[in-house]
Amino acid sequence: MTPHFLFLRASNLETAWPFVPERLIDRLGALGRVSIVNDDTGAPLSSLASLDDVDGIAYFGGPTLTDACVAAAPRLKMVGAVADNGGFGLPVEALFARHIPIIDSTRGWAPSVAELGLCLALCALRRVPWWHARMTAEAPEIVWDYESVQYCDDSRFVNGNLGSKRVGIVGLGQIGRRVAAWCHALGAQVVAYDPFAPDATFAACGGERANLDPMMETVDLLFITVPPTPSAERIVSRERVYRLRAGSIVVVVTRAHGIDMGALRERICAGELMGAFDVYDVEPVLEDDPLLGRDNVIHVPHIAGRTRDSNRLVADIIAEDFARILKGETPLARLTQEMIDVRTMRKEVPV
């Protein structure tokens, strides 16, 4: 019997995810029959479509997926969504009760976010935005008149090759473990903090498990790559921000939730640290934010994951795990109760 998939969507989906619809329809169409439910009323799915023969649902807004909808779908074997590792918008308990895998494609953002984080670090080390601005605004003979013929970095801050640095990473999720592996591949000594990550994750990305306080005192670059979980809120506290050595670079991606931004602003504005930001505690950034217009800050407006590749990967993760489930294989992006607990409720960290 040909598998039947429902693609639930709102009419403005292309505004948020311009490359998801076509990609997902193509990928699911290669597995079976695809029906699209395009609705903006938020009505229960079961009131809009028959669910008798539905094998899989890809949820991108539109209709509401309820417990009753799950009960009305006797053949349902899989649900896919961007659920932010918390099952948001989905009838999680009803799906878990029937052992229906929830495929969470939130990790589709990870490669693009991690790459921009690495880009910010390299740009900070080599002052790329500063050089670009000078070449745009000044005459070539002035720009090429170096203070030192063979040294052009900023001695106030960590500079030069990433591979010669000690890099600290807070959070070894899908983003942090990529940053760790790439920094390690470039030759950096990588230390990381993540009490939820197993030893195998540290080993796979070349990171050494470390406690936060000594990490703050010894790293040249610090990456904040934790999601907004209860246990991670300001895990790099004011005291820990002030433990960072003068001249260190702090790269903030994923969310600013994991660091005390007030203390970080203070040290940056005092010229003691360099900041490289994709995310902030207040977005959009206020016009009078002291981070703006400084030569020891690199910033972009929360664009790290907003790429065509992220859109397509979000669709691919759902389609590929649906294919695995149809073959009787284990899906790779299945949401678990433990993941939900860490994302939404757990405030204490493992000892």
Secondary structure, DSSP 8 states (H G I E B T S, - for coil): ---EEEEEE-TTHHHH-TTHHHHHHHHHHTTSEEEEEE-SS--BGGGTS--TT--EEEEESSSB--HHHHHT-TT--EEEE--TTTTTTS-HHHHHHTT--EEEGGGGGHHHHHHHHHHHHHHHHHTHHHHHHHHHHS-HHHHT--SBTTB-S-TTS--S-GGGSEEEEE--STTHHHHHHHHHHTT-EEEEE-TTS-HHHHHHHTEEE--HHHHHHH-SEEEE---S-GGGTTSB-HHHHTTS-TT-EEEE-S-GGGB-HHHHHHHHHTTS-EEEES--SSSS--TT-TTTT-TTEEE-SS-TT-SHHHHHHHHHHHHHHHHHHHTT---SSB--HHHHHHHHT--S---
